[in-house]
Amino acid sequence: MASLRKATPTTRVLRLALDGNSFSYRAGQAAMLARDEGEMVPYSIASAPEETAANGWLEFLVKVDPTARFGATVDTLKRGAIVTTDGPVGSFVFPDVPPERRFLFVAGGTGIAPLRSMIQHIAAAHVPGTARLLYAARAREEFAYAPELRALERQGLLELWLTLTRETPAGWRHGHGRPGADVLRPLVDDPETLCFLCGPPGMVAELSEALIALGIPKTRIVTEGY
């Protein structure tokens, strides 16, 4: 293990050093992780391929969850701990050469992980076009990567929309409530927008239907649930 840090009260950013080994993957894919002799569990890779090539590590956003096979013990990992990694796995990927020039990413909770990989890939590979992110979380402190995403917005590399799905605190100036067609409509003003959705299955299904109703073809909606 290279490092472990707190991302939100309920998630951790885990970086695993490859120690000179190669690990090729596409933005959006996952890897299988296990501690000791434990069961291998899939986790979306949050780092972009370009970051891994430059820095020699893989990054993951792990939810601290006593019922999860890996998340239950993630906080006990120490620098130098061995985490078995295999992969990559999964077909939720950003295309190598997309014909589209508008990209919408919709994340719920830890669903931001593979989308963060794609967004950083777009920036690193200088993919032409406009990237927009709609990110929903239950509480203001649960937006993982918020400073980084705001920095990308300031640099003109990302258009960012945040929304809280539960009680809205005083001073909150962004969206609130479960996102629906009314929120999506201005984000897909071009029917050729390529859309990537990752989050709870109910949210993903609901927003996929909303995008279709707004004129986005099914072929331009790529989804991943957890």
Backbone bond lengths (Angstrom), bond angles and torsions (degrees), N, CA, C in turn:
res aa  C-N    CA-C-N  psi(-1)  N-CA   C-N-CA  omega(-1)  CA-C   N-CA-C  phi
1 M - - - 1.455 - - 1.522 110.35 -
2 A 1.325 116.94 136.82 1.464 121.15 178.71 1.519 111.21 -89.33
3 S 1.355 117.30 -45.90 1.459 119.74 -178.99 1.519 110.61 -165.02
4 L 1.341 114.39 159.85 1.465 122.33 175.97 1.514 107.03 -141.98
5 R 1.328 116.86 126.18 1.459 119.33 178.70 1.521 110.18 -139.32
6 K 1.307 114.81 158.14 1.450 121.51 179.64 1.524 109.82 -76.05
7 A 1.330 116.65 126.17 1.460 120.90 175.81 1.522 109.70 -96.38
8 T 1.334 116.28 -48.09 1.466 124.20 176.64 1.522 106.31 -141.55
9 P 1.333 118.49 175.61 1.470 118.17 178.01 1.527 114.04 -57.16
10 T 1.324 117.38 -23.87 1.470 119.67 -175.53 1.523 114.17 -117.11
11 T 1.328 118.64 4.54 1.468 120.28 -178.76 1.526 110.70 -135.26
12 R 1.330 114.48 156.62 1.457 121.40 178.28 1.529 109.37 -130.46
13 V 1.323 116.26 144.01 1.460 121.81 172.24 1.524 107.39 -93.88
14 L 1.317 115.38 116.26 1.459 122.58 -178.16 1.513 109.38 -109.49
15 R 1.336 116.12 125.11 1.462 121.31 174.65 1.517 109.18 -112.27
16 L 1.328 114.71 128.21 1.452 121.39 -179.85 1.519 109.77 -111.14
17 A 1.316 116.48 119.71 1.460 121.20 179.24 1.521 109.67 -72.48
18 L 1.322 116.41 135.95 1.459 121.09 179.84 1.522 112.62 -86.44
19 D 1.323 116.73 -9.45 1.470 121.93 176.85 1.530 112.45 50.37
20 G 1.322 115.32 43.83 1.459 120.29 176.32 1.514 114.78 86.63
21 N 1.323 117.79 -8.00 1.470 120.66 177.90 1.519 110.35 -79.04
22 S 1.302 117.35 149.98 1.463 120.58 178.72 1.520 110.06 -89.12
23 F 1.308 116.27 147.25 1.466 122.06 176.44 1.525 106.63 -148.29
24 S 1.316 116.26 96.56 1.463 121.23 -178.43 1.523 110.00 -92.29
25 Y 1.307 116.42 134.71 1.455 121.32 178.83 1.516 109.92 -154.58
26 R 1.311 115.57 168.00 1.457 121.16 176.48 1.519 109.31 -106.44
27 A 1.314 116.31 149.84 1.457 120.80 -178.76 1.523 110.61 -57.50
28 G 1.343 115.83 124.04 1.448 122.04 -179.69 1.510 113.92 110.79
29 Q 1.330 117.64 -17.20 1.455 120.33 -177.41 1.532 112.09 -75.47
30 A 1.328 115.13 172.51 1.454 122.35 -179.28 1.522 109.73 -119.15
31 A 1.335 115.46 171.55 1.460 122.38 173.84 1.519 108.06 -134.36
32 M 1.316 116.17 157.25 1.459 122.10 176.74 1.524 108.68 -93.09
33 L 1.343 116.71 130.39 1.459 121.56 -178.57 1.525 110.56 -122.62
34 A 1.320 116.12 147.96 1.457 121.44 175.47 1.515 109.81 -155.47
35 R 1.327 116.09 147.53 1.462 122.57 172.84 1.516 109.07 -102.69
36 D 1.304 115.91 137.16 1.466 121.29 177.99 1.524 109.52 52.16
37 E 1.319 116.80 -123.61 1.456 121.08 -179.31 1.523 111.50 -103.01
38 G 1.319 116.37 19.81 1.458 120.21 -176.16 1.517 112.79 -71.73
39 E 1.330 114.22 172.43 1.461 121.54 -179.54 1.530 110.65 -70.19
40 M 1.320 116.34 139.75 1.461 121.18 177.09 1.522 109.86 -72.05
41 V 1.329 115.88 133.35 1.462 122.04 -177.37 1.526 108.68 -126.83
42 P 1.353 118.98 135.33 1.466 120.09 179.63 1.525 112.62 -78.83
43 Y 1.319 115.77 135.53 1.463 122.57 173.28 1.523 108.53 -134.56
44 S 1.319 115.98 135.59 1.461 120.03 176.36 1.522 109.97 -63.37
45 I 1.312 116.03 141.08 1.462 121.43 177.05 1.522 107.97 -83.12
46 A 1.320 116.55 123.36 1.463 120.82 -177.31 1.520 112.80 -89.85
47 S 1.332 116.68 -20.44 1.465 119.18 178.22 1.518 110.23 -79.54
48 A 1.310 116.23 156.34 1.461 121.72 174.14 1.525 108.79 -86.02
49 P 1.330 118.40 151.24 1.473 120.09 178.31 1.523 112.77 -54.02
50 E 1.324 116.69 -35.02 1.463 120.12 -179.70 1.534 111.04 -66.30
51 E 1.334 117.34 -36.20 1.465 120.46 177.79 1.526 110.57 -66.25
52 T 1.331 116.11 -42.85 1.464 120.08 179.60 1.520 110.81 -62.97
53 A 1.336 116.86 -43.45 1.458 120.29 179.87 1.528 111.32 -62.72
54 A 1.331 116.93 -37.06 1.465 120.63 -176.80 1.531 113.00 -80.96
55 N 1.344 116.82 -34.29 1.463 120.31 -170.19 1.524 114.91 -111.25
56 G 1.335 117.35 -15.04 1.452 119.65 177.44 1.512 115.41 76.18
57 W 1.344 117.52 24.84 1.461 119.90 175.55 1.525 111.26 -139.13
58 L 1.337 114.02 158.70 1.465 122.82 171.80 1.519 108.15 -106.94
59 E 1.320 116.29 141.80 1.465 119.81 -179.81 1.520 110.11 -116.11
60 F 1.339 115.61 140.87 1.460 122.38 179.30 1.527 109.44 -134.68
61 L 1.322 116.13 148.79 1.460 122.03 172.74 1.525 106.26 -106.54
62 V 1.320 116.70 110.91 1.462 121.97 -173.32 1.525 110.04 -110.50
63 K 1.315 115.92 127.23 1.458 120.10 176.39 1.522 109.55 -81.08
64 V 1.329 115.65 131.76 1.461 120.85 176.40 1.521 107.38 -78.54
65 D 1.328 115.92 109.96 1.463 120.78 -172.00 1.525 109.14 -144.09
66 P 1.329 118.04 115.94 1.472 119.85 -177.99 1.518 113.54 -63.29
67 T 1.324 117.66 -16.78 1.464 120.03 179.70 1.518 112.60 -93.99
68 A 1.333 117.63 -5.82 1.469 121.17 -177.40 1.521 110.54 -90.29
69 R 1.325 116.02 150.03 1.457 120.54 -176.53 1.528 111.90 -70.83
70 F 1.292 118.73 -34.03 1.462 122.01 -179.40 1.526 110.23 -106.11
71 G 1.322 117.02 -41.81 1.454 120.88 -177.35 1.514 113.89 -64.49
72 A 1.336 117.53 -20.84 1.459 120.29 -179.10 1.517 112.32 -67.97
73 T 1.340 117.25 -24.85 1.467 120.18 -175.69 1.524 113.48 -121.70
74 V 1.327 117.01 8.09 1.462 118.68 -174.89 1.522 111.70 -59.60
75 D 1.341 118.16 -34.32 1.458 120.60 -177.48 1.524 112.89 -70.18
76 T 1.316 118.25 -12.29 1.470 120.72 179.56 1.526 112.20 -91.45
77 L 1.330 116.99 -3.24 1.463 119.88 179.30 1.531 110.52 -68.28
78 K 1.306 116.05 136.86 1.456 122.28 177.12 1.529 109.15 -116.28
79 R 1.332 116.11 155.01 1.456 120.18 177.83 1.533 109.69 -54.08
80 G 1.314 115.14 130.85 1.453 120.16 -178.68 1.520 113.67 95.48
81 A 1.334 117.59 -9.08 1.462 120.37 178.40 1.524 110.08 -62.83
82 I 1.316 116.15 148.35 1.458 121.48 -179.73 1.521 109.79 -92.28
83 V 1.320 115.75 124.41 1.467 122.43 173.57 1.518 106.96 -121.55
84 T 1.324 116.39 119.12 1.458 120.82 179.57 1.515 109.49 -73.19
85 T 1.318 115.92 132.83 1.472 121.78 -176.46 1.516 109.51 -128.61
86 D 1.332 115.94 137.29 1.454 120.74 177.45 1.525 108.27 -141.97
87 G 1.324 115.88 157.25 1.452 119.50 179.47 1.518 111.55 135.96
88 P 1.321 116.06 -159.68 1.466 127.14 5.21 1.526 112.45 -79.46
89 V 1.340 115.01 166.56 1.453 121.49 177.56 1.522 108.70 -134.84
90 G 1.342 114.89 158.31 1.454 119.87 173.76 1.505 114.52 102.79
91 S 1.335 114.56 148.78 1.470 121.89 179.91 1.524 112.37 -110.54
92 F 1.333 117.19 7.39 1.461 121.35 176.03 1.526 106.92 -81.87
93 V 1.341 116.22 90.06 1.459 120.68 -171.81 1.525 111.25 -135.43
94 F 1.312 114.11 153.81 1.459 120.62 172.47 1.521 107.30 -82.31
95 P 1.344 118.88 132.82 1.470 120.60 -177.04 1.525 112.19 -63.63
96 D 1.334 114.94 150.11 1.463 120.05 -178.57 1.528 111.67 -62.41
97 V 1.327 116.20 -45.25 1.467 120.62 179.91 1.531 107.74 -136.06
98 P 1.320 118.04 82.96 1.463 119.76 -177.03 1.527 111.60 -71.05
99 P 1.340 117.32 136.75 1.464 119.10 175.89 1.532 111.73 -75.45
100 E 1.339 116.90 -21.71 1.466 120.57 -179.53 1.528 111.16 -71.90
101 R 1.321 114.68 157.97 1.463 120.67 178.02 1.529 111.32 -123.14
102 R 1.310 117.00 4.95 1.464 121.56 173.87 1.524 108.54 -128.67
103 F 1.339 115.65 132.68 1.460 120.99 -176.28 1.527 109.27 -130.85
104 L 1.333 115.20 129.68 1.461 120.53 176.31 1.524 108.55 -116.00
105 F 1.331 115.58 129.41 1.454 122.17 176.02 1.523 108.02 -115.76
106 V 1.332 116.40 130.76 1.466 121.27 179.57 1.519 107.84 -124.31
107 A 1.335 116.70 118.61 1.460 121.75 -175.95 1.515 110.64 -120.76
108 G 1.321 115.13 140.67 1.448 121.87 170.66 1.514 109.33 -122.67
109 G 1.332 117.71 121.22 1.461 120.70 179.06 1.514 113.26 59.29
110 T 1.345 116.37 -130.68 1.465 120.28 -178.69 1.526 112.42 -73.47
111 G 1.330 116.99 -0.31 1.458 120.36 173.06 1.516 112.70 -63.35
112 I 1.327 116.61 -7.98 1.462 120.00 177.16 1.526 111.18 -68.22
113 A 1.339 118.80 -22.36 1.469 121.37 -172.01 1.528 113.86 -56.46
114 P 1.349 120.02 -58.79 1.466 118.01 -179.15 1.523 112.59 -68.60
115 L 1.326 117.10 -26.81 1.464 120.31 178.98 1.528 110.23 -72.65
116 R 1.324 116.51 -33.77 1.456 119.77 174.83 1.522 109.59 -62.26
117 S 1.341 117.32 -39.94 1.462 121.59 176.51 1.524 110.79 -59.03
118 M 1.334 116.74 -45.95 1.464 121.14 -178.85 1.526 111.51 -65.71
119 I 1.331 116.02 -44.10 1.467 120.03 -177.70 1.528 110.91 -64.12
120 Q 1.333 116.72 -42.79 1.462 119.69 178.09 1.526 111.18 -68.61
121 H 1.336 116.74 -32.13 1.466 120.00 175.31 1.521 110.47 -64.48
122 I 1.327 117.40 -44.17 1.463 121.27 178.61 1.528 110.21 -56.95
123 A 1.353 115.54 -43.89 1.465 119.46 -179.47 1.529 111.27 -67.58
124 A 1.328 116.87 -44.50 1.464 120.57 -175.89 1.522 112.28 -70.72
125 A 1.341 116.77 -35.98 1.465 120.84 -177.22 1.524 112.27 -91.56
126 H 1.323 116.42 0.34 1.469 122.09 179.72 1.539 110.74 54.97
127 V 1.332 115.17 46.64 1.465 119.85 176.69 1.524 108.13 -67.41
128 P 1.327 118.48 124.58 1.464 119.37 -178.40 1.519 111.85 -69.78
129 G 1.325 115.87 143.84 1.446 119.74 176.67 1.521 112.12 131.48
130 T 1.335 115.13 -172.86 1.459 123.33 -177.88 1.524 109.88 -114.51
131 A 1.332 116.49 126.90 1.460 121.82 178.72 1.530 109.37 -108.14
132 R 1.337 115.92 129.04 1.456 121.74 177.89 1.524 108.96 -123.78
133 L 1.326 116.64 142.37 1.453 121.69 179.84 1.520 110.32 -128.33
134 L 1.332 115.77 124.28 1.454 122.87 169.97 1.521 106.52 -106.14
135 Y 1.319 117.30 118.14 1.461 122.62 -171.79 1.520 108.61 -124.34
136 A 1.348 116.20 118.12 1.461 121.95 -179.22 1.520 110.22 -109.59
137 A 1.324 115.96 137.82 1.463 121.64 176.69 1.524 108.61 -145.39
138 R 1.333 115.33 161.37 1.462 119.32 -177.75 1.517 112.82 -74.11
139 A 1.327 116.76 -34.69 1.461 121.43 -176.59 1.522 109.67 -139.27
140 R 1.327 116.49 156.69 1.459 121.65 -175.57 1.524 112.20 -58.62
141 E 1.332 117.00 -35.54 1.464 119.89 -177.91 1.523 112.73 -79.42
142 E 1.332 118.21 -1.71 1.461 121.13 -178.18 1.536 113.69 -97.23
143 F 1.307 117.82 11.27 1.468 120.38 175.25 1.528 109.21 -85.64
144 A 1.331 116.38 96.72 1.465 119.90 176.57 1.525 109.51 -68.06
145 Y 1.316 116.51 145.38 1.471 123.56 177.77 1.536 113.00 66.91
146 A 1.324 118.58 16.98 1.462 120.21 -176.86 1.533 113.13 -56.89
147 P 1.332 120.73 -48.43 1.472 119.27 179.38 1.524 112.70 -59.55
148 E 1.319 116.03 -40.71 1.464 120.70 -179.86 1.533 110.69 -64.93
149 L 1.314 116.66 -43.05 1.459 120.53 -179.11 1.523 110.99 -66.14
150 R 1.327 115.93 -38.76 1.473 118.99 177.19 1.524 110.98 -66.41
151 A 1.327 117.19 -34.69 1.468 120.72 177.22 1.523 110.32 -64.43
152 L 1.333 117.09 -42.00 1.465 120.33 176.92 1.524 110.71 -62.52
153 E 1.324 116.11 -36.75 1.463 119.82 177.94 1.527 110.70 -64.73
154 R 1.329 116.58 -43.75 1.472 120.04 179.33 1.521 111.36 -63.04
155 Q 1.327 116.87 -31.17 1.459 121.23 179.42 1.530 112.63 -81.15
156 G 1.322 117.16 -2.79 1.452 120.73 -179.57 1.519 113.76 78.23
157 L 1.337 117.18 17.23 1.463 121.34 -178.00 1.520 112.89 -98.10
158 L 1.329 117.26 -6.76 1.459 121.12 -176.60 1.521 109.70 -156.41
159 E 1.332 116.33 139.54 1.457 122.00 169.65 1.524 106.83 -103.11
160 L 1.338 117.10 123.08 1.454 122.29 -168.12 1.521 112.43 -116.66
161 W 1.340 115.52 130.19 1.466 122.83 173.39 1.522 108.16 -124.04
162 L 1.326 117.60 123.89 1.455 122.80 176.50 1.521 109.50 -109.92
163 T 1.327 116.64 142.43 1.463 119.36 177.01 1.519 109.75 -143.77
164 L 1.334 116.20 139.34 1.456 122.71 177.76 1.517 109.39 -98.58
165 T 1.317 116.75 133.06 1.460 120.16 -176.14 1.520 112.90 -94.20
166 R 1.324 117.47 -7.89 1.458 120.55 177.77 1.523 109.61 -120.24
167 E 1.315 117.43 -153.17 1.468 120.55 -174.70 1.523 111.50 -56.76
168 T 1.320 116.07 134.83 1.455 121.71 -178.40 1.526 110.17 -91.95
169 P 1.337 118.98 121.50 1.470 120.71 -179.24 1.522 111.82 -73.57
170 A 1.312 115.47 160.64 1.452 120.92 177.29 1.524 109.84 -60.81
171 G 1.322 115.96 137.71 1.452 120.56 178.17 1.512 114.47 87.74
172 W 1.333 117.86 -3.57 1.466 120.47 178.76 1.520 109.41 -71.56
173 R 1.315 117.95 123.71 1.472 121.91 -174.03 1.528 112.87 -112.85
174 H 1.328 116.15 13.14 1.459 119.70 179.99 1.523 109.79 -109.46
175 G 1.318 117.64 -160.71 1.445 121.09 -176.85 1.521 113.02 -75.31
176 H 1.332 115.20 161.18 1.463 119.94 176.26 1.524 108.72 -146.21
177 G 1.323 115.46 152.52 1.455 120.85 -177.56 1.521 111.42 91.22
178 R 1.338 115.10 166.98 1.461 119.79 178.47 1.524 109.56 -65.64
179 P 1.336 117.67 127.87 1.474 119.10 -179.57 1.517 110.86 -67.73
180 G 1.323 115.01 142.41 1.455 120.93 178.79 1.514 110.89 -140.50
181 A 1.327 115.51 -158.54 1.462 120.67 -176.29 1.520 112.17 -60.98
182 D 1.337 116.70 -34.57 1.465 119.03 -178.53 1.521 111.73 -64.47
183 V 1.329 116.63 -33.93 1.457 120.73 178.14 1.525 110.90 -77.51
184 L 1.343 116.02 -37.96 1.462 120.35 -176.97 1.524 113.26 -72.61
185 R 1.329 116.78 -30.59 1.471 120.51 -170.74 1.536 112.98 -51.73
186 P 1.340 120.22 -51.25 1.473 118.20 -179.16 1.521 113.96 -71.58
187 L 1.326 117.20 -12.24 1.459 120.41 -178.30 1.525 112.69 -88.43
188 V 1.332 116.11 -13.78 1.472 120.86 -179.77 1.527 109.13 -126.05
189 D 1.330 115.69 51.88 1.460 120.81 179.84 1.522 111.70 -71.53
190 D 1.325 117.26 -10.49 1.457 122.72 175.04 1.528 108.03 -115.14
191 P 1.345 118.84 119.73 1.473 120.12 -178.07 1.521 113.94 -64.84
192 E 1.317 117.49 -10.88 1.461 120.81 177.81 1.530 112.22 -93.71
193 T 1.342 116.12 16.68 1.459 120.39 176.00 1.527 109.88 -67.41
194 L 1.316 116.83 132.68 1.459 122.11 175.98 1.525 107.51 -92.45
195 C 1.341 116.84 122.65 1.465 121.80 -170.75 1.525 111.89 -113.68
196 F 1.324 115.56 136.60 1.461 122.23 176.99 1.523 108.29 -124.85
197 L 1.323 116.96 124.34 1.453 122.32 -178.19 1.521 109.63 -121.96
198 C 1.348 116.86 132.48 1.459 120.68 177.27 1.522 108.68 -145.92
199 G 1.335 115.52 126.76 1.453 120.45 -179.08 1.509 110.52 167.83
200 P 1.329 118.11 -160.98 1.456 121.04 177.83 1.532 110.53 -57.56
201 P 1.347 118.40 140.43 1.468 121.13 -175.84 1.518 114.26 -53.50
202 G 1.326 117.46 -39.83 1.460 119.85 179.77 1.512 112.67 -62.28
203 M 1.331 116.26 -43.49 1.457 120.75 178.52 1.518 110.92 -64.70
204 V 1.335 115.92 -43.76 1.459 120.37 -178.49 1.524 110.93 -62.53
205 A 1.328 117.17 -44.14 1.465 120.95 179.86 1.522 111.31 -64.88
206 E 1.322 116.58 -44.44 1.461 121.12 -178.35 1.523 111.79 -63.56
207 L 1.319 116.77 -44.47 1.457 119.51 -177.18 1.526 111.83 -76.38
208 S 1.312 117.48 -27.11 1.469 119.70 173.57 1.522 110.00 -62.91
209 E 1.333 116.46 -44.66 1.463 120.92 177.69 1.525 110.99 -62.94
210 A 1.330 116.25 -39.16 1.462 120.00 178.86 1.524 111.05 -64.03
211 L 1.318 117.40 -41.10 1.469 121.13 179.07 1.527 110.84 -63.84
212 I 1.323 116.78 -41.16 1.465 120.13 177.94 1.524 109.95 -62.62
213 A 1.337 116.85 -42.55 1.467 120.80 178.43 1.521 111.73 -63.04
214 L 1.326 116.34 -26.98 1.463 121.13 179.64 1.526 112.39 -86.69
215 G 1.333 116.82 1.86 1.459 120.09 174.35 1.510 116.53 101.95
216 I 1.340 117.20 7.80 1.461 119.99 177.59 1.534 108.37 -85.57
217 P 1.315 119.35 124.16 1.467 120.87 178.45 1.531 111.73 -64.07
218 K 1.338 115.93 148.96 1.465 120.07 178.21 1.520 112.07 -56.60
219 T 1.317 116.05 -31.58 1.467 120.17 -177.80 1.523 112.44 -67.74
220 R 1.326 117.33 -14.08 1.467 120.75 179.21 1.530 111.34 -107.92
221 I 1.307 117.17 17.35 1.474 121.60 177.70 1.524 108.10 -120.58
222 V 1.319 116.01 113.88 1.469 122.44 -177.66 1.534 106.81 -113.75
223 T 1.348 116.68 127.49 1.455 119.45 -172.48 1.515 112.64 -126.51
224 E 1.341 113.44 156.84 1.464 122.08 175.26 1.527 106.68 -150.75
225 G 1.325 117.14 125.78 1.464 121.26 176.71 1.514 110.28 -107.99
226 Y 1.340 115.43 169.79 1.475 118.79 175.27 1.524 110.03 -142.08
